[in-house]
């Protein structure tokens, strides 16, 4: 039972050490900042392209409607 406690304690200490090292690492912070910027740009693109797609769909439908009313036999 003591061996299990010791192994668990060592694992926990190493995990805390790695977490502390990761959080204090400047390079890790830079990667996180770039990832955040990338996510924000992706969300902005999705919103803009979604709105653009809707506007384009309305414009195409308007052209189709005008062509249909101009040439009712087609």
PyMOL Python script that loads the backbone (N, CA, C, O; Angstrom):
from pymol import cmd

cmd.read_pdbstr("""\
ATOM      1  N   UNK A   1       0.823  -1.186   0.000  1.00  0.00           N
ATOM      2  CA  UNK A   1       0.000   0.000   0.000  1.00  0.00           C
ATOM      3  C   UNK A   1       0.869   1.253   0.000  1.00  0.00           C
ATOM      4  O   UNK A   1       0.534   2.256  -0.631  1.00  0.00           O
ATOM      5  N   UNK A   2       1.979   1.184   0.709  1.00  0.00           N
ATOM      6  CA  UNK A   2       2.884   2.322   0.763  1.00  0.00           C
ATOM      7  C   UNK A   2       3.496   2.586  -0.608  1.00  0.00           C
ATOM      8  O   UNK A   2       3.682   3.741  -0.994  1.00  0.00           O
ATOM      9  N   UNK A   3       3.810   1.522  -1.345  1.00  0.00           N
ATOM     10  CA  UNK A   3       4.397   1.687  -2.678  1.00  0.00           C
ATOM     11  C   UNK A   3       3.420   2.403  -3.605  1.00  0.00           C
ATOM     12  O   UNK A   3       3.829   3.246  -4.403  1.00  0.00           O
ATOM     13  N   UNK A   4       2.146   2.078  -3.507  1.00  0.00           N
ATOM     14  CA  UNK A   4       1.130   2.739  -4.323  1.00  0.00           C
ATOM     15  C   UNK A   4       1.048   4.216  -3.968  1.00  0.00           C
ATOM     16  O   UNK A   4       0.938   5.067  -4.850  1.00  0.00           O
ATOM     17  N   UNK A   5       1.101   4.517  -2.685  1.00  0.00           N
ATOM     18  CA  UNK A   5       1.071   5.910  -2.242  1.00  0.00           C
ATOM     19  C   UNK A   5       2.280   6.670  -2.771  1.00  0.00           C
ATOM     20  O   UNK A   5       2.152   7.798  -3.248  1.00  0.00           O
ATOM     21  N   UNK A   6       3.443   6.054  -2.685  1.00  0.00           N
ATOM     22  CA  UNK A   6       4.673   6.710  -3.135  1.00  0.00           C
ATOM     23  C   UNK A   6       4.613   6.964  -4.642  1.00  0.00           C
ATOM     24  O   UNK A   6       4.951   8.055  -5.101  1.00  0.00           O
ATOM     25  N   UNK A   7       4.181   5.953  -5.417  1.00  0.00           N
ATOM     26  CA  UNK A   7       4.086   6.137  -6.871  1.00  0.00           C
ATOM     27  C   UNK A   7       3.074   7.222  -7.226  1.00  0.00           C
ATOM     28  O   UNK A   7       3.311   8.028  -8.126  1.00  0.00           O
ATOM     29  N   UNK A   8       1.955   7.240  -6.524  1.00  0.00           N
ATOM     30  CA  UNK A   8       0.939   8.258  -6.780  1.00  0.00           C
ATOM     31  C   UNK A   8       1.469   9.637  -6.426  1.00  0.00           C
ATOM     32  O   UNK A   8       1.246  10.603  -7.156  1.00  0.00           O
ATOM     33  N   UNK A   9       2.163   9.722  -5.316  1.00  0.00           N
ATOM     34  CA  UNK A   9       2.729  11.002  -4.885  1.00  0.00           C
ATOM     35  C   UNK A   9       3.768  11.507  -5.884  1.00  0.00           C
ATOM     36  O   UNK A   9       3.790  12.695  -6.208  1.00  0.00           O
ATOM     37  N   UNK A  10       4.621  10.618  -6.371  1.00  0.00           N
ATOM     38  CA  UNK A  10       5.634  11.006  -7.361  1.00  0.00           C
ATOM     39  C   UNK A  10       4.953  11.476  -8.640  1.00  0.00           C
ATOM     40  O   UNK A  10       5.329  12.501  -9.208  1.00  0.00           O
ATOM     41  N   UNK A  11       3.944  10.719  -9.094  1.00  0.00           N
ATOM     42  CA  UNK A  11       3.217  11.104 -10.307  1.00  0.00           C
ATOM     43  C   UNK A  11       2.577  12.478 -10.134  1.00  0.00           C
ATOM     44  O   UNK A  11       2.646  13.313 -11.036  1.00  0.00           O
ATOM     45  N   UNK A  12       1.961  12.714  -8.989  1.00  0.00           N
ATOM     46  CA  UNK A  12       1.295  13.993  -8.719  1.00  0.00           C
ATOM     47  C   UNK A  12       2.301  15.144  -8.697  1.00  0.00           C
ATOM     48  O   UNK A  12       2.050  16.204  -9.270  1.00  0.00           O
ATOM     49  N   UNK A  13       3.438  14.931  -8.035  1.00  0.00           N
ATOM     50  CA  UNK A  13       4.466  15.972  -7.981  1.00  0.00           C
ATOM     51  C   UNK A  13       4.998  16.293  -9.376  1.00  0.00           C
ATOM     52  O   UNK A  13       5.209  17.458  -9.711  1.00  0.00           O
ATOM     53  N   UNK A  14       5.214  15.260 -10.186  1.00  0.00           N
ATOM     54  CA  UNK A  14       5.690  15.487 -11.551  1.00  0.00           C
ATOM     55  C   UNK A  14       4.641  16.211 -12.388  1.00  0.00           C
ATOM     56  O   UNK A  14       4.988  17.089 -13.178  1.00  0.00           O
ATOM     57  N   UNK A  15       3.371  15.862 -12.233  1.00  0.00           N
ATOM     58  CA  UNK A  15       2.300  16.526 -12.975  1.00  0.00           C
ATOM     59  C   UNK A  15       2.220  17.998 -12.595  1.00  0.00           C
ATOM     60  O   UNK A  15       2.079  18.855 -13.467  1.00  0.00           O
ATOM     61  N   UNK A  16       2.309  18.299 -11.306  1.00  0.00           N
ATOM     62  CA  UNK A  16       2.295  19.695 -10.868  1.00  0.00           C
ATOM     63  C   UNK A  16       3.508  20.456 -11.383  1.00  0.00           C
ATOM     64  O   UNK A  16       3.396  21.619 -11.771  1.00  0.00           O
ATOM     65  N   UNK A  17       4.671  19.801 -11.386  1.00  0.00           N
ATOM     66  CA  UNK A  17       5.879  20.440 -11.890  1.00  0.00           C
ATOM     67  C   UNK A  17       5.736  20.757 -13.377  1.00  0.00           C
ATOM     68  O   UNK A  17       6.100  21.847 -13.819  1.00  0.00           O
ATOM     69  N   UNK A  18       5.200  19.793 -14.156  1.00  0.00           N
ATOM     70  CA  UNK A  18       5.008  20.024 -15.597  1.00  0.00           C
ATOM     71  C   UNK A  18       4.007  21.145 -15.844  1.00  0.00           C
ATOM     72  O   UNK A  18       4.208  21.980 -16.725  1.00  0.00           O
ATOM     73  N   UNK A  19       2.935  21.162 -15.071  1.00  0.00           N
ATOM     74  CA  UNK A  19       1.928  22.205 -15.231  1.00  0.00           C
ATOM     75  C   UNK A  19       2.510  23.573 -14.896  1.00  0.00           C
ATOM     76  O   UNK A  19       2.271  24.544 -15.614  1.00  0.00           O
ATOM     77  N   UNK A  20       3.262  23.651 -13.824  1.00  0.00           N
ATOM     78  CA  UNK A  20       3.897  24.911 -13.441  1.00  0.00           C
ATOM     79  C   UNK A  20       4.875  25.368 -14.516  1.00  0.00           C
ATOM     80  O   UNK A  20       4.922  26.550 -14.855  1.00  0.00           O
ATOM     81  N   UNK A  21       5.649  24.440 -15.047  1.00  0.00           N
ATOM     82  CA  UNK A  21       6.608  24.769 -16.103  1.00  0.00           C
ATOM     83  C   UNK A  21       5.878  25.239 -17.361  1.00  0.00           C
ATOM     84  O   UNK A  21       6.308  26.200 -18.000  1.00  0.00           O
ATOM     85  N   UNK A  22       4.786  24.577 -17.722  1.00  0.00           N
ATOM     86  CA  UNK A  22       4.023  24.946 -18.913  1.00  0.00           C
ATOM     87  C   UNK A  22       3.412  26.330 -18.768  1.00  0.00           C
ATOM     88  O   UNK A  22       3.432  27.123 -19.709  1.00  0.00           O
ATOM     89  N   UNK A  23       2.867  26.624 -17.589  1.00  0.00           N
ATOM     90  CA  UNK A  23       2.226  27.917 -17.377  1.00  0.00           C
ATOM     91  C   UNK A  23       3.222  29.064 -17.306  1.00  0.00           C
ATOM     92  O   UNK A  23       2.881  30.202 -17.628  1.00  0.00           O
ATOM     93  N   UNK A  24       4.443  28.779 -16.891  1.00  0.00           N
ATOM     94  CA  UNK A  24       5.437  29.844 -16.774  1.00  0.00           C
ATOM     95  C   UNK A  24       6.297  29.981 -18.023  1.00  0.00           C
ATOM     96  O   UNK A  24       7.112  30.899 -18.113  1.00  0.00           O
ATOM     97  N   UNK A  25       6.126  29.087 -18.979  1.00  0.00           N
ATOM     98  CA  UNK A  25       6.933  29.111 -20.199  1.00  0.00           C
ATOM     99  C   UNK A  25       6.435  30.198 -21.139  1.00  0.00           C
ATOM    100  O   UNK A  25       5.261  30.208 -21.509  1.00  0.00           O
ATOM    101  N   UNK A  26       7.314  31.110 -21.526  1.00  0.00           N
ATOM    102  CA  UNK A  26       6.962  32.209 -22.429  1.00  0.00           C
ATOM    103  C   UNK A  26       6.567  31.683 -23.803  1.00  0.00           C
ATOM    104  O   UNK A  26       5.641  32.207 -24.422  1.00  0.00           O
ATOM    105  N   UNK A  27       7.247  30.671 -24.277  1.00  0.00           N
ATOM    106  CA  UNK A  27       6.952  30.125 -25.598  1.00  0.00           C
ATOM    107  C   UNK A  27       5.551  29.517 -25.625  1.00  0.00           C
ATOM    108  O   UNK A  27       4.843  29.644 -26.624  1.00  0.00           O
ATOM    109  N   UNK A  28       5.151  28.872 -24.560  1.00  0.00           N
ATOM    110  CA  UNK A  28       3.803  28.323 -24.477  1.00  0.00           C
ATOM    111  C   UNK A  28       2.752  29.419 -24.512  1.00  0.00           C
ATOM    112  O   UNK A  28       1.687  29.250 -25.106  1.00  0.00           O
ATOM    113  N   UNK A  29       3.056  30.549 -23.872  1.00  0.00           N
ATOM    114  CA  UNK A  29       2.122  31.675 -23.887  1.00  0.00           C
ATOM    115  C   UNK A  29       1.993  32.241 -25.288  1.00  0.00           C
ATOM    116  O   UNK A  29       0.896  32.611 -25.708  1.00  0.00           O
ATOM    117  N   UNK A  30       3.086  32.315 -26.010  1.00  0.00           N
ATOM    118  CA  UNK A  30       3.051  32.823 -27.379  1.00  0.00           C
ATOM    119  C   UNK A  30       2.208  31.921 -28.264  1.00  0.00           C
ATOM    120  O   UNK A  30       1.412  32.409 -29.066  1.00  0.00           O
ATOM    121  N   UNK A  31       2.369  30.634 -28.130  1.00  0.00           N
ATOM    122  CA  UNK A  31       1.571  29.691 -28.912  1.00  0.00           C
ATOM    123  C   UNK A  31       0.097  29.851 -28.570  1.00  0.00           C
ATOM    124  O   UNK A  31      -0.752  29.830 -29.461  1.00  0.00           O
ATOM    125  N   UNK A  32      -0.207  30.006 -27.310  1.00  0.00           N
ATOM    126  CA  UNK A  32      -1.600  30.188 -26.900  1.00  0.00           C
ATOM    127  C   UNK A  32      -2.177  31.481 -27.463  1.00  0.00           C
ATOM    128  O   UNK A  32      -3.336  31.518 -27.877  1.00  0.00           O
ATOM    129  N   UNK A  33      -1.377  32.533 -27.480  1.00  0.00           N
ATOM    130  CA  UNK A  33      -1.850  33.808 -28.039  1.00  0.00           C
ATOM    131  C   UNK A  33      -2.125  33.680 -29.531  1.00  0.00           C
ATOM    132  O   UNK A  33      -3.145  34.166 -30.018  1.00  0.00           O
ATOM    133  N   UNK A  34      -1.226  33.033 -30.255  1.00  0.00           N
ATOM    134  CA  UNK A  34      -1.451  32.831 -31.688  1.00  0.00           C
ATOM    135  C   UNK A  34      -2.683  31.963 -31.931  1.00  0.00           C
ATOM    136  O   UNK A  34      -3.447  32.220 -32.862  1.00  0.00           O
ATOM    137  N   UNK A  35      -2.878  30.958 -31.117  1.00  0.00           N
ATOM    138  CA  UNK A  35      -4.057  30.103 -31.268  1.00  0.00           C
ATOM    139  C   UNK A  35      -5.331  30.902 -31.031  1.00  0.00           C
ATOM    140  O   UNK A  35      -6.316  30.725 -31.748  1.00  0.00           O
ATOM    141  N   UNK A  36      -5.321  31.771 -30.040  1.00  0.00           N
ATOM    142  CA  UNK A  36      -6.488  32.600 -29.755  1.00  0.00           C
ATOM    143  C   UNK A  36      -6.782  33.542 -30.917  1.00  0.00           C
ATOM    144  O   UNK A  36      -7.938  33.703 -31.309  1.00  0.00           O
ATOM    145  N   UNK A  37      -5.750  34.160 -31.465  1.00  0.00           N
ATOM    146  CA  UNK A  37      -5.937  35.048 -32.622  1.00  0.00           C
ATOM    147  C   UNK A  37      -6.476  34.258 -33.805  1.00  0.00           C
ATOM    148  O   UNK A  37      -7.364  34.732 -34.514  1.00  0.00           O
ATOM    149  N   UNK A  38      -5.951  33.066 -34.024  1.00  0.00           N
ATOM    150  CA  UNK A  38      -6.417  32.223 -35.121  1.00  0.00           C
ATOM    151  C   UNK A  38      -7.888  31.863 -34.955  1.00  0.00           C
ATOM    152  O   UNK A  38      -8.640  31.875 -35.930  1.00  0.00           O
ATOM    153  N   UNK A  39      -8.303  31.546 -33.750  1.00  0.00           N
ATOM    154  CA  UNK A  39      -9.708  31.230 -33.490  1.00  0.00           C
ATOM    155  C   UNK A  39     -10.589  32.452 -33.743  1.00  0.00           C
ATOM    156  O   UNK A  39     -11.656  32.332 -34.344  1.00  0.00           O
ATOM    157  N   UNK A  40     -10.154  33.616 -33.292  1.00  0.00           N
ATOM    158  CA  UNK A  40     -10.940  34.835 -33.512  1.00  0.00           C
ATOM    159  C   UNK A  40     -11.079  35.156 -34.997  1.00  0.00           C
ATOM    160  O   UNK A  40     -12.154  35.553 -35.446  1.00  0.00           O
ATOM    161  N   UNK A  41     -10.002  34.987 -35.760  1.00  0.00           N
ATOM    162  CA  UNK A  41     -10.059  35.225 -37.205  1.00  0.00           C
ATOM    163  C   UNK A  41     -10.994  34.221 -37.867  1.00  0.00           C
ATOM    164  O   UNK A  41     -11.771  34.592 -38.747  1.00  0.00           O
ATOM    165  N   UNK A  42     -10.933  32.970 -37.462  1.00  0.00           N
ATOM    166  CA  UNK A  42     -11.807  31.950 -38.039  1.00  0.00           C
ATOM    167  C   UNK A  42     -13.272  32.263 -37.758  1.00  0.00           C
ATOM    168  O   UNK A  42     -14.111  32.126 -38.648  1.00  0.00           O
ATOM    169  N   UNK A  43     -13.590  32.680 -36.542  1.00  0.00           N
ATOM    170  CA  UNK A  43     -14.973  33.033 -36.203  1.00  0.00           C
ATOM    171  C   UNK A  43     -15.430  34.233 -37.027  1.00  0.00           C
ATOM    172  O   UNK A  43     -16.556  34.250 -37.525  1.00  0.00           O
ATOM    173  N   UNK A  44     -14.569  35.229 -37.173  1.00  0.00           N
ATOM    174  CA  UNK A  44     -14.922  36.406 -37.978  1.00  0.00           C
ATOM    175  C   UNK A  44     -15.173  36.011 -39.429  1.00  0.00           C
ATOM    176  O   UNK A  44     -16.122  36.495 -40.046  1.00  0.00           O
ATOM    177  N   UNK A  45     -14.337  35.143 -39.976  1.00  0.00           N
ATOM    178  CA  UNK A  45     -14.538  34.685 -41.353  1.00  0.00           C
ATOM    179  C   UNK A  45     -15.849  33.929 -41.514  1.00  0.00           C
ATOM    180  O   UNK A  45     -16.555  34.112 -42.506  1.00  0.00           O
ATOM    181  N   UNK A  46     -16.171  33.096 -40.561  1.00  0.00           N
ATOM    182  CA  UNK A  46     -17.427  32.344 -40.629  1.00  0.00           C
ATOM    183  C   UNK A  46     -18.613  33.295 -40.634  1.00  0.00           C
ATOM    184  O   UNK A  46     -19.551  33.115 -41.410  1.00  0.00           O
ATOM    185  N   UNK A  47     -18.576  34.295 -39.781  1.00  0.00           N
ATOM    186  CA  UNK A  47     -19.682  35.263 -39.718  1.00  0.00           C
ATOM    187  C   UNK A  47     -19.783  36.049 -41.019  1.00  0.00           C
ATOM    188  O   UNK A  47     -20.871  36.189 -41.578  1.00  0.00           O
ATOM    189  N   UNK A  48     -18.653  36.563 -41.502  1.00  0.00           N
ATOM    190  CA  UNK A  48     -18.658  37.381 -42.724  1.00  0.00           C
ATOM    191  C   UNK A  48     -19.081  36.545 -43.925  1.00  0.00           C
ATOM    192  O   UNK A  48     -19.915  36.981 -44.719  1.00  0.00           O
ATOM    193  N   UNK A  49     -18.522  35.365 -44.067  1.00  0.00           N
ATOM    194  CA  UNK A  49     -18.870  34.528 -45.213  1.00  0.00           C
ATOM    195  C   UNK A  49     -20.314  34.048 -45.137  1.00  0.00           C
ATOM    196  O   UNK A  49     -20.962  33.873 -46.168  1.00  0.00           O
ATOM    197  N   UNK A  50     -20.817  33.837 -43.940  1.00  0.00           N
ATOM    198  CA  UNK A  50     -22.225  33.471 -43.789  1.00  0.00           C
ATOM    199  C   UNK A  50     -23.136  34.588 -44.262  1.00  0.00           C
ATOM    200  O   UNK A  50     -24.099  34.342 -44.988  1.00  0.00           O
ATOM    201  N   UNK A  51     -22.837  35.818 -43.852  1.00  0.00           N
ATOM    202  CA  UNK A  51     -23.633  36.970 -44.295  1.00  0.00           C
ATOM    203  C   UNK A  51     -23.488  37.186 -45.793  1.00  0.00           C
ATOM    204  O   UNK A  51     -24.465  37.490 -46.477  1.00  0.00           O
ATOM    205  N   UNK A  52     -22.280  37.032 -46.302  1.00  0.00           N
ATOM    206  CA  UNK A  52     -22.037  37.194 -47.730  1.00  0.00           C
ATOM    207  C   UNK A  52     -22.796  36.136 -48.528  1.00  0.00           C
ATOM    208  O   UNK A  52     -23.344  36.430 -49.590  1.00  0.00           O
ATOM    209  N   UNK A  53     -22.827  34.925 -48.022  1.00  0.00           N
ATOM    210  CA  UNK A  53     -23.558  33.848 -48.692  1.00  0.00           C
ATOM    211  C   UNK A  53     -25.045  34.141 -48.765  1.00  0.00           C
ATOM    212  O   UNK A  53     -25.680  33.903 -49.792  1.00  0.00           O
ATOM    213  N   UNK A  54     -25.606  34.660 -47.670  1.00  0.00           N
ATOM    214  CA  UNK A  54     -27.029  35.006 -47.663  1.00  0.00           C
ATOM    215  C   UNK A  54     -27.320  36.138 -48.640  1.00  0.00           C
ATOM    216  O   UNK A  54     -28.317  36.087 -49.361  1.00  0.00           O
ATOM    217  N   UNK A  55     -26.467  37.155 -48.676  1.00  0.00           N
ATOM    218  CA  UNK A  55     -26.655  38.276 -49.600  1.00  0.00           C
ATOM    219  C   UNK A  55     -26.541  37.802 -51.046  1.00  0.00           C
ATOM    220  O   UNK A  55     -27.312  38.230 -51.905  1.00  0.00           O
ATOM    221  N   UNK A  56     -25.593  36.931 -51.310  1.00  0.00           N
ATOM    222  CA  UNK A  56     -25.412  36.399 -52.656  1.00  0.00           C
ATOM    223  C   UNK A  56     -26.613  35.556 -53.072  1.00  0.00           C
ATOM    224  O   UNK A  56     -27.064  35.632 -54.215  1.00  0.00           O
ATOM    225  N   UNK A  57     -27.122  34.767 -52.159  1.00  0.00           N
ATOM    226  CA  UNK A  57     -28.305  33.950 -52.445  1.00  0.00           C
ATOM    227  C   UNK A  57     -29.502  34.833 -52.794  1.00  0.00           C
ATOM    228  O   UNK A  57     -30.230  34.538 -53.742  1.00  0.00           O
ATOM    229  N   UNK A  58     -29.713  35.913 -52.040  1.00  0.00           N
ATOM    230  CA  UNK A  58     -30.817  36.835 -52.326  1.00  0.00           C
ATOM    231  C   UNK A  58     -30.637  37.507 -53.684  1.00  0.00           C
ATOM    232  O   UNK A  58     -31.606  37.680 -54.423  1.00  0.00           O
ATOM    233  N   UNK A  59     -29.412  37.883 -54.015  1.00  0.00           N
ATOM    234  CA  UNK A  59     -29.142  38.539 -55.299  1.00  0.00           C
ATOM    235  C   UNK A  59     -29.399  37.573 -56.455  1.00  0.00           C
ATOM    236  O   UNK A  59     -30.015  37.957 -57.449  1.00  0.00           O
ATOM    237  N   UNK A  60     -28.947  36.355 -56.344  1.00  0.00           N
ATOM    238  CA  UNK A  60     -29.173  35.359 -57.394  1.00  0.00           C
ATOM    239  C   UNK A  60     -30.659  35.084 -57.554  1.00  0.00           C
ATOM    240  O   UNK A  60     -31.151  34.974 -58.677  1.00  0.00           O
ATOM    241  N   UNK A  61     -31.378  34.970 -56.446  1.00  0.00           N
ATOM    242  CA  UNK A  61     -32.821  34.739 -56.513  1.00  0.00           C
ATOM    243  C   UNK A  61     -33.522  35.914 -57.179  1.00  0.00           C
ATOM    244  O   UNK A  61     -34.477  35.715 -57.930  1.00  0.00           O
ATOM    245  N   UNK A  62     -33.067  37.126 -56.917  1.00  0.00           N
ATOM    246  CA  UNK A  62     -33.638  38.314 -57.551  1.00  0.00           C
ATOM    247  C   UNK A  62     -33.430  38.274 -59.061  1.00  0.00           C
ATOM    248  O   UNK A  62     -34.347  38.581 -59.822  1.00  0.00           O
ATOM    249  N   UNK A  63     -32.240  37.900 -59.494  1.00  0.00           N
ATOM    250  CA  UNK A  63     -31.957  37.790 -60.930  1.00  0.00           C
ATOM    251  C   UNK A  63     -32.832  36.713 -61.561  1.00  0.00           C
ATOM    252  O   UNK A  63     -33.379  36.919 -62.645  1.00  0.00           O
ATOM    253  N   UNK A  64     -32.970  35.580 -60.902  1.00  0.00           N
ATOM    254  CA  UNK A  64     -33.813  34.494 -61.419  1.00  0.00           C
ATOM    255  C   UNK A  64     -35.258  34.954 -61.539  1.00  0.00           C
ATOM    256  O   UNK A  64     -35.919  34.679 -62.541  1.00  0.00           O
ATOM    257  N   UNK A  65     -35.750  35.653 -60.524  1.00  0.00           N
ATOM    258  CA  UNK A  65     -37.131  36.150 -60.565  1.00  0.00           C
ATOM    259  C   UNK A  65     -37.331  37.128 -61.717  1.00  0.00           C
ATOM    260  O   UNK A  65     -38.348  37.068 -62.409  1.00  0.00           O
ATOM    261  N   UNK A  66     -36.377  38.024 -61.930  1.00  0.00           N
ATOM    262  CA  UNK A  66     -36.482  38.995 -63.027  1.00  0.00           C
ATOM    263  C   UNK A  66     -36.445  38.296 -64.379  1.00  0.00           C
ATOM    264  O   UNK A  66     -37.189  38.667 -65.287  1.00  0.00           O
ATOM    265  N   UNK A  67     -35.596  37.298 -64.524  1.00  0.00           N
ATOM    266  CA  UNK A  67     -35.534  36.559 -65.783  1.00  0.00           C
ATOM    267  C   UNK A  67     -36.819  35.774 -66.022  1.00  0.00           C
ATOM    268  O   UNK A  67     -37.289  35.674 -67.155  1.00  0.00           O
ATOM    269  N   UNK A  68     -37.375  35.229 -64.977  1.00  0.00           N
ATOM    270  CA  UNK A  68     -38.613  34.459 -65.105  1.00  0.00           C
ATOM    271  C   UNK A  68     -39.772  35.359 -65.505  1.00  0.00           C
ATOM    272  O   UNK A  68     -40.581  34.978 -66.351  1.00  0.00           O
ATOM    273  N   UNK A  69     -39.866  36.547 -64.913  1.00  0.00           N
ATOM    274  CA  UNK A  69     -40.961  37.458 -65.266  1.00  0.00           C
ATOM    275  C   UNK A  69     -40.748  38.076 -66.637  1.00  0.00           C
ATOM    276  O   UNK A  69     -41.725  38.412 -67.306  1.00  0.00           O
ATOM    277  N   UNK A  70     -39.510  38.240 -67.078  1.00  0.00           N
ATOM    278  CA  UNK A  70     -39.235  38.812 -68.397  1.00  0.00           C
ATOM    279  C   UNK A  70     -39.509  37.796 -69.507  1.00  0.00           C
ATOM    280  O   UNK A  70     -39.899  38.179 -70.610  1.00  0.00           O
ATOM    281  N   UNK A  71     -39.312  36.525 -69.231  1.00  0.00           N
ATOM    282  CA  UNK A  71     -39.524  35.449 -70.204  1.00  0.00           C
ATOM    283  C   UNK A  71     -40.429  34.384 -69.588  1.00  0.00           C
ATOM    284  O   UNK A  71     -39.935  33.334 -69.176  1.00  0.00           O
ATOM    285  N   UNK A  72     -41.727  34.620 -69.516  1.00  0.00           N
ATOM    286  CA  UNK A  72     -42.607  33.672 -68.842  1.00  0.00           C
ATOM    287  C   UNK A  72     -42.692  32.319 -69.533  1.00  0.00           C
ATOM    288  O   UNK A  72     -43.085  31.344 -68.892  1.00  0.00           O
ATOM    289  N   UNK A  73     -42.348  32.216 -70.790  1.00  0.00           N
ATOM    290  CA  UNK A  73     -42.444  30.949 -71.492  1.00  0.00           C
ATOM    291  C   UNK A  73     -41.291  30.003 -71.202  1.00  0.00           C
ATOM    292  O   UNK A  73     -41.360  28.834 -71.582  1.00  0.00           O
ATOM    293  N   UNK A  74     -40.244  30.459 -70.549  1.00  0.00           N
ATOM    294  CA  UNK A  74     -39.080  29.605 -70.304  1.00  0.00           C
ATOM    295  C   UNK A  74     -39.192  28.837 -69.057  1.00  0.00           C
ATOM    296  O   UNK A  74     -38.287  28.073 -68.718  1.00  0.00           O
TER     297      UNK A  74
END
""", "prot")
cmd.dss("prot")
cmd.show_as("cartoon", "prot")
cmd.util.cbc("prot")
cmd.orient("prot")
